[in-house]
Amino acid sequence: MGILYDLVKEAKGNSEYETKVIRTFEPKIKKSLYLTRVENRDDLEQELKIKLIRYVRDYSLEKVPGLFDLNEQ
């Protein structure tokens, strides 16, 4: 599958992989923060990383629909 899928799968029980997920998204986070005020960037960066980890922990890999499931909808 994809690299992100594998990272999320491994991050389920391993904080080392959670760090790798954060590093994967860090360029996008930094780029998005340039659209905000300078004084808010550090707090927003921290909040985005917390949200990202929550999504990784809560994401269910078993509930991802397959091609045939999507075709039926």
BAVO-243608 format. One record per atom (N, C-alpha, C): y negated, z, x negated; atom name; residue in three letters; residue number from 0. Coordinates in Angstrom, 3 decimals. Layout:
# BAVO-243608
pt north->Y | up->Z | east->X | a->CA | r->ALA | k->NUM
...
***
This chain:
# BAVO-243608
pt north->1.185 | up->0.000 | east->-0.858 | a->N | r->MET | k->0
pt north->0.000 | up->0.000 | east->0.000 | a->CA | r->MET | k->0
pt north->-1.230 | up->0.000 | east->-0.891 | a->C | r->MET | k->0
pt north->-2.304 | up->0.613 | east->-0.374 | a->N | r->GLY | k->1
pt north->-3.536 | up->0.618 | east->-1.133 | a->CA | r->GLY | k->1
pt north->-3.717 | up->1.871 | east->-1.959 | a->C | r->GLY | k->1
pt north->-4.626 | up->1.810 | east->-2.867 | a->N | r->ILE | k->2
pt north->-4.907 | up->2.937 | east->-3.750 | a->CA | r->ILE | k->2
pt north->-5.420 | up->4.125 | east->-2.949 | a->C | r->ILE | k->2
pt north->-6.345 | up->3.879 | east->-2.017 | a->N | r->LEU | k->3
pt north->-6.900 | up->4.974 | east->-1.222 | a->CA | r->LEU | k->3
pt north->-5.821 | up->5.630 | east->-0.375 | a->C | r->LEU | k->3
pt north->-4.941 | up->4.843 | east->0.208 | a->N | r->TYR | k->4
pt north->-3.835 | up->5.386 | east->1.002 | a->CA | r->TYR | k->4
pt north->-2.991 | up->6.328 | east->0.152 | a->C | r->TYR | k->4
pt north->-2.670 | up->5.884 | east->-1.050 | a->N | r->ASP | k->5
pt north->-1.852 | up->6.705 | east->-1.945 | a->CA | r->ASP | k->5
pt north->-2.574 | up->7.986 | east->-2.342 | a->C | r->ASP | k->5
pt north->-3.869 | up->7.893 | east->-2.611 | a->N | r->LEU | k->6
pt north->-4.638 | up->9.088 | east->-2.958 | a->CA | r->LEU | k->6
pt north->-4.678 | up->10.084 | east->-1.808 | a->C | r->LEU | k->6
pt north->-4.902 | up->9.588 | east->-0.604 | a->N | r->VAL | k->7
pt north->-4.947 | up->10.478 | east->0.566 | a->CA | r->VAL | k->7
pt north->-3.588 | up->11.123 | east->0.787 | a->C | r->VAL | k->7
pt north->-2.536 | up->10.341 | east->0.611 | a->N | r->LYS | k->8
pt north->-1.181 | up->10.862 | east->0.774 | a->CA | r->LYS | k->8
pt north->-0.902 | up->11.980 | east->-0.228 | a->C | r->LYS | k->8
pt north->-1.281 | up->11.782 | east->-1.462 | a->N | r->GLU | k->9
pt north->-1.053 | up->12.780 | east->-2.503 | a->CA | r->GLU | k->9
pt north->-1.989 | up->13.984 | east->-2.363 | a->C | r->GLU | k->9
pt north->-3.171 | up->13.771 | east->-1.804 | a->N | r->ALA | k->10
pt north->-4.166 | up->14.843 | east->-1.685 | a->CA | r->ALA | k->10
pt north->-3.809 | up->15.854 | east->-0.614 | a->C | r->ALA | k->10
pt north->-2.839 | up->15.550 | east->0.219 | a->N | r->LYS | k->11
pt north->-2.459 | up->16.467 | east->1.291 | a->CA | r->LYS | k->11
pt north->-2.111 | up->17.865 | east->0.778 | a->C | r->LYS | k->11
pt north->-1.488 | up->17.969 | east->-0.347 | a->N | r->GLY | k->12
pt north->-1.108 | up->19.280 | east->-0.849 | a->CA | r->GLY | k->12
pt north->-1.554 | up->19.529 | east->-2.277 | a->C | r->GLY | k->12
pt north->-2.504 | up->18.736 | east->-2.754 | a->N | r->ASN | k->13
pt north->-2.848 | up->18.812 | east->-4.162 | a->CA | r->ASN | k->13
pt north->-4.351 | up->18.644 | east->-4.340 | a->C | r->ASN | k->13
pt north->-5.023 | up->19.690 | east->-4.803 | a->N | r->SER | k->14
pt north->-6.478 | up->19.633 | east->-4.963 | a->CA | r->SER | k->14
pt north->-6.898 | up->18.692 | east->-6.090 | a->C | r->SER | k->14
pt north->-6.004 | up->18.413 | east->-7.025 | a->N | r->GLU | k->15
pt north->-6.323 | up->17.464 | east->-8.093 | a->CA | r->GLU | k->15
pt north->-6.569 | up->16.075 | east->-7.506 | a->C | r->GLU | k->15
pt north->-5.758 | up->15.700 | east->-6.526 | a->N | r->TYR | k->16
pt north->-5.943 | up->14.400 | east->-5.886 | a->CA | r->TYR | k->16
pt north->-7.159 | up->14.390 | east->-4.973 | a->C | r->TYR | k->16
pt north->-7.511 | up->15.543 | east->-4.412 | a->N | r->GLU | k->17
pt north->-8.746 | up->15.632 | east->-3.629 | a->CA | r->GLU | k->17
pt north->-9.933 | up->15.298 | east->-4.523 | a->C | r->GLU | k->17
pt north->-9.895 | up->15.780 | east->-5.758 | a->N | r->THR | k->18
pt north->-10.954 | up->15.481 | east->-6.717 | a->CA | r->THR | k->18
pt north->-10.991 | up->13.986 | east->-7.023 | a->C | r->THR | k->18
pt north->-9.829 | up->13.361 | east->-7.104 | a->N | r->LYS | k->19
pt north->-9.776 | up->11.919 | east->-7.357 | a->CA | r->LYS | k->19
pt north->-10.361 | up->11.136 | east->-6.179 | a->C | r->LYS | k->19
pt north->-10.124 | up->11.610 | east->-4.951 | a->N | r->VAL | k->20
pt north->-10.704 | up->10.961 | east->-3.778 | a->CA | r->VAL | k->20
pt north->-12.222 | up->11.058 | east->-3.841 | a->C | r->VAL | k->20
pt north->-12.731 | up->12.230 | east->-4.198 | a->N | r->ILE | k->21
pt north->-14.180 | up->12.407 | east->-4.312 | a->CA | r->ILE | k->21
pt north->-14.742 | up->11.466 | east->-5.371 | a->C | r->ILE | k->21
pt north->-14.079 | up->11.380 | east->-6.519 | a->N | r->ARG | k->22
pt north->-14.551 | up->10.486 | east->-7.577 | a->CA | r->ARG | k->22
pt north->-14.529 | up->9.025 | east->-7.127 | a->C | r->ARG | k->22
pt north->-13.574 | up->8.677 | east->-6.300 | a->N | r->THR | k->23
pt north->-13.503 | up->7.307 | east->-5.784 | a->CA | r->THR | k->23
pt north->-14.727 | up->6.979 | east->-4.929 | a->C | r->THR | k->23
pt north->-15.160 | up->7.945 | east->-4.124 | a->N | r->PHE | k->24
pt north->-16.291 | up->7.717 | east->-3.231 | a->CA | r->PHE | k->24
pt north->-17.640 | up->8.092 | east->-3.837 | a->C | r->PHE | k->24
pt north->-17.656 | up->8.675 | east->-5.015 | a->N | r->GLU | k->25
pt north->-18.896 | up->9.149 | east->-5.609 | a->CA | r->GLU | k->25
pt north->-19.960 | up->8.063 | east->-5.782 | a->C | r->GLU | k->25
pt north->-19.628 | up->6.849 | east->-6.233 | a->N | r->PRO | k->26
pt north->-20.677 | up->5.818 | east->-6.327 | a->CA | r->PRO | k->26
pt north->-21.324 | up->5.508 | east->-4.973 | a->C | r->PRO | k->26
pt north->-20.526 | up->5.457 | east->-3.929 | a->N | r->LYS | k->27
pt north->-21.075 | up->5.188 | east->-2.592 | a->CA | r->LYS | k->27
pt north->-21.948 | up->6.353 | east->-2.125 | a->C | r->LYS | k->27
pt north->-21.506 | up->7.575 | east->-2.388 | a->N | r->ILE | k->28
pt north->-22.289 | up->8.753 | east->-2.006 | a->CA | r->ILE | k->28
pt north->-23.624 | up->8.735 | east->-2.723 | a->C | r->ILE | k->28
pt north->-23.600 | up->8.503 | east->-4.033 | a->N | r->LYS | k->29
pt north->-24.840 | up->8.471 | east->-4.826 | a->CA | r->LYS | k->29
pt north->-25.783 | up->7.381 | east->-4.329 | a->C | r->LYS | k->29
pt north->-25.228 | up->6.216 | east->-4.046 | a->N | r->LYS | k->30
pt north->-26.052 | up->5.106 | east->-3.575 | a->CA | r->LYS | k->30
pt north->-26.683 | up->5.433 | east->-2.224 | a->C | r->LYS | k->30
pt north->-25.927 | up->6.053 | east->-1.344 | a->N | r->SER | k->31
pt north->-26.444 | up->6.414 | east->-0.026 | a->CA | r->SER | k->31
pt north->-27.520 | up->7.493 | east->-0.117 | a->C | r->SER | k->31
pt north->-27.410 | up->8.355 | east->-1.096 | a->N | r->LEU | k->32
pt north->-28.377 | up->9.439 | east->-1.242 | a->CA | r->LEU | k->32
pt north->-29.755 | up->8.945 | east->-1.660 | a->C | r->LEU | k->32
pt north->-29.832 | up->7.765 | east->-2.242 | a->N | r->TYR | k->33
pt north->-31.137 | up->7.209 | east->-2.609 | a->CA | r->TYR | k->33
pt north->-31.998 | up->6.913 | east->-1.387 | a->C | r->TYR | k->33
pt north->-31.394 | up->6.876 | east->-0.220 | a->N | r->LEU | k->34
pt north->-32.137 | up->6.643 | east->1.016 | a->CA | r->LEU | k->34
pt north->-32.719 | up->7.934 | east->1.592 | a->C | r->LEU | k->34
pt north->-32.471 | up->9.062 | east->0.933 | a->N | r->THR | k->35
pt north->-32.940 | up->10.355 | east->1.422 | a->CA | r->THR | k->35
pt north->-34.010 | up->10.914 | east->0.491 | a->C | r->THR | k->35
pt north->-34.633 | up->11.989 | east->0.946 | a->N | r->ARG | k->36
pt north->-35.642 | up->12.648 | east->0.112 | a->CA | r->ARG | k->36
pt north->-34.991 | up->13.293 | east->-1.100 | a->C | r->ARG | k->36
pt north->-35.707 | up->13.306 | east->-2.189 | a->N | r->VAL | k->37
pt north->-35.195 | up->13.837 | east->-3.452 | a->CA | r->VAL | k->37
pt north->-34.804 | up->15.303 | east->-3.306 | a->C | r->VAL | k->37
pt north->-35.601 | up->16.078 | east->-2.609 | a->N | r->GLU | k->38
pt north->-35.338 | up->17.513 | east->-2.494 | a->CA | r->GLU | k->38
pt north->-34.099 | up->17.822 | east->-1.646 | a->C | r->GLU | k->38
pt north->-33.625 | up->16.862 | east->-0.881 | a->N | r->ASN | k->39
pt north->-32.450 | up->17.079 | east->-0.029 | a->CA | r->ASN | k->39
pt north->-31.153 | up->16.532 | east->-0.616 | a->C | r->ASN | k->39
pt north->-31.246 | up->15.801 | east->-1.682 | a->N | r->ARG | k->40
pt north->-30.083 | up->15.064 | east->-2.191 | a->CA | r->ARG | k->40
pt north->-28.931 | up->15.957 | east->-2.633 | a->C | r->ARG | k->40
pt north->-29.224 | up->17.025 | east->-3.344 | a->N | r->ASP | k->41
pt north->-28.135 | up->17.888 | east->-3.825 | a->CA | r->ASP | k->41
pt north->-27.366 | up->18.506 | east->-2.666 | a->C | r->ASP | k->41
pt north->-28.098 | up->19.012 | east->-1.674 | a->N | r->ASP | k->42
pt north->-27.438 | up->19.619 | east->-0.514 | a->CA | r->ASP | k->42
pt north->-26.643 | up->18.588 | east->0.277 | a->C | r->ASP | k->42
pt north->-27.224 | up->17.414 | east->0.464 | a->N | r->LEU | k->43
pt north->-26.530 | up->16.359 | east->1.207 | a->CA | r->LEU | k->43
pt north->-25.282 | up->15.879 | east->0.465 | a->C | r->LEU | k->43
pt north->-25.377 | up->15.783 | east->-0.845 | a->N | r->GLU | k->44
pt north->-24.215 | up->15.367 | east->-1.636 | a->CA | r->GLU | k->44
pt north->-23.071 | up->16.362 | east->-1.461 | a->C | r->GLU | k->44
pt north->-23.398 | up->17.632 | east->-1.521 | a->N | r->GLN | k->45
pt north->-22.380 | up->18.663 | east->-1.345 | a->CA | r->GLN | k->45
pt north->-21.769 | up->18.597 | east->0.051 | a->C | r->GLN | k->45
pt north->-22.598 | up->18.428 | east->1.068 | a->N | r->GLU | k->46
pt north->-22.101 | up->18.345 | east->2.444 | a->CA | r->GLU | k->46
pt north->-21.215 | up->17.117 | east->2.652 | a->C | r->GLU | k->46
pt north->-21.593 | up->16.001 | east->2.067 | a->N | r->LEU | k->47
pt north->-20.774 | up->14.788 | east->2.191 | a->CA | r->LEU | k->47
pt north->-19.409 | up->14.966 | east->1.530 | a->C | r->LEU | k->47
pt north->-19.378 | up->15.629 | east->0.402 | a->N | r->LYS | k->48
pt north->-18.110 | up->15.859 | east->-0.282 | a->CA | r->LYS | k->48
pt north->-17.224 | up->16.818 | east->0.507 | a->C | r->LYS | k->48
pt north->-17.834 | up->17.828 | east->1.118 | a->N | r->ILE | k->49
pt north->-17.067 | up->18.749 | east->1.967 | a->CA | r->ILE | k->49
pt north->-16.481 | up->18.011 | east->3.159 | a->C | r->ILE | k->49
pt north->-17.285 | up->17.164 | east->3.797 | a->N | r->LYS | k->50
pt north->-16.807 | up->16.368 | east->4.939 | a->CA | r->LYS | k->50
pt north->-15.671 | up->15.451 | east->4.520 | a->C | r->LYS | k->50
pt north->-15.818 | up->14.823 | east->3.378 | a->N | r->LEU | k->51
pt north->-14.792 | up->13.912 | east->2.881 | a->CA | r->LEU | k->51
pt north->-13.468 | up->14.643 | east->2.696 | a->C | r->LEU | k->51
pt north->-13.494 | up->15.811 | east->2.099 | a->N | r->ILE | k->52
pt north->-12.279 | up->16.587 | east->1.901 | a->CA | r->ILE | k->52
pt north->-11.685 | up->17.018 | east->3.236 | a->C | r->ILE | k->52
pt north->-12.532 | up->17.395 | east->4.183 | a->N | r->ARG | k->53
pt north->-12.022 | up->17.760 | east->5.518 | a->CA | r->ARG | k->53
pt north->-11.321 | up->16.580 | east->6.177 | a->C | r->ARG | k->53
pt north->-11.919 | up->15.399 | east->6.072 | a->N | r->TYR | k->54
pt north->-11.284 | up->14.211 | east->6.656 | a->CA | r->TYR | k->54
pt north->-9.950 | up->13.904 | east->5.983 | a->C | r->TYR | k->54
pt north->-9.898 | up->14.058 | east->4.685 | a->N | r->VAL | k->55
pt north->-8.647 | up->13.798 | east->3.962 | a->CA | r->VAL | k->55
pt north->-7.575 | up->14.782 | east->4.405 | a->C | r->VAL | k->55
pt north->-7.943 | up->16.054 | east->4.522 | a->N | r->ARG | k->56
pt north->-6.968 | up->17.079 | east->4.915 | a->CA | r->ARG | k->56
pt north->-6.509 | up->16.908 | east->6.361 | a->C | r->ARG | k->56
pt north->-7.402 | up->16.463 | east->7.242 | a->N | r->ASP | k->57
pt north->-7.081 | up->16.346 | east->8.660 | a->CA | r->ASP | k->57
pt north->-6.467 | up->15.002 | east->9.035 | a->C | r->ASP | k->57
pt north->-6.571 | up->14.012 | east->8.168 | a->N | r->TYR | k->58
pt north->-6.092 | up->12.669 | east->8.482 | a->CA | r->TYR | k->58
pt north->-4.571 | up->12.658 | east->8.561 | a->C | r->TYR | k->58
pt north->-4.059 | up->12.083 | east->9.612 | a->N | r->SER | k->59
pt north->-2.614 | up->12.020 | east->9.809 | a->CA | r->SER | k->59
pt north->-2.120 | up->10.621 | east->9.437 | a->C | r->SER | k->59
pt north->-1.363 | up->10.552 | east->8.365 | a->N | r->LEU | k->60
pt north->-0.829 | up->9.268 | east->7.908 | a->CA | r->LEU | k->60
pt north->0.249 | up->8.737 | east->8.836 | a->C | r->LEU | k->60
pt north->0.892 | up->9.623 | east->9.575 | a->N | r->GLU | k->61
pt north->1.959 | up->9.205 | east->10.477 | a->CA | r->GLU | k->61
pt north->1.424 | up->8.536 | east->11.745 | a->C | r->GLU | k->61
pt north->0.194 | up->8.803 | east->12.094 | a->N | r->LYS | k->62
pt north->-0.367 | up->8.264 | east->13.337 | a->CA | r->LYS | k->62
pt north->-1.130 | up->6.957 | east->13.139 | a->C | r->LYS | k->62
pt north->-1.059 | up->6.390 | east->11.960 | a->N | r->VAL | k->63
pt north->-1.730 | up->5.118 | east->11.701 | a->CA | r->VAL | k->63
pt north->-0.948 | up->4.027 | east->12.411 | a->C | r->VAL | k->63
pt north->-1.603 | up->3.253 | east->13.298 | a->N | r->PRO | k->64
pt north->-0.873 | up->2.210 | east->14.025 | a->CA | r->PRO | k->64
pt north->-0.470 | up->1.057 | east->13.108 | a->C | r->PRO | k->64
pt north->0.674 | up->0.481 | east->13.387 | a->N | r->GLY | k->65
pt north->1.147 | up->-0.657 | east->12.643 | a->CA | r->GLY | k->65
pt north->0.618 | up->-1.951 | east->13.255 | a->C | r->GLY | k->65
pt north->0.957 | up->-3.054 | east->12.662 | a->N | r->LEU | k->66
pt north->0.492 | up->-4.359 | east->13.114 | a->CA | r->LEU | k->66
pt north->0.936 | up->-4.635 | east->14.541 | a->C | r->LEU | k->66
pt north->2.180 | up->-4.331 | east->14.871 | a->N | r->PHE | k->67
pt north->2.694 | up->-4.608 | east->16.208 | a->CA | r->PHE | k->67
pt north->2.053 | up->-3.680 | east->17.248 | a->C | r->PHE | k->67
pt north->1.739 | up->-2.436 | east->16.842 | a->N | r->ASP | k->68
pt north->1.058 | up->-1.521 | east->17.745 | a->CA | r->ASP | k->68
pt north->-0.320 | up->-2.033 | east->18.105 | a->C | r->ASP | k->68
pt north->-1.028 | up->-2.558 | east->17.115 | a->N | r->LEU | k->69
pt north->-2.368 | up->-3.089 | east->17.355 | a->CA | r->LEU | k->69
pt north->-2.310 | up->-4.358 | east->18.202 | a->C | r->LEU | k->69
pt north->-1.272 | up->-5.161 | east->18.001 | a->N | r->ASN | k->70
pt north->-1.122 | up->-6.406 | east->18.736 | a->CA | r->ASN | k->70
pt north->-0.887 | up->-6.133 | east->20.228 | a->C | r->ASN | k->70
pt north->-0.220 | up->-5.021 | east->20.546 | a->N | r->GLU | k->71
pt north->0.059 | up->-4.688 | east->21.932 | a->CA | r->GLU | k->71
pt north->-1.179 | up->-4.226 | east->22.695 | a->C | r->GLU | k->71
pt north->-2.173 | up->-3.742 | east->21.963 | a->N | r->GLN | k->72
pt north->-3.378 | up->-3.218 | east->22.629 | a->CA | r->GLN | k->72
pt north->-4.235 | up->-4.321 | east->23.062 | a->C | r->GLN | k->72
***
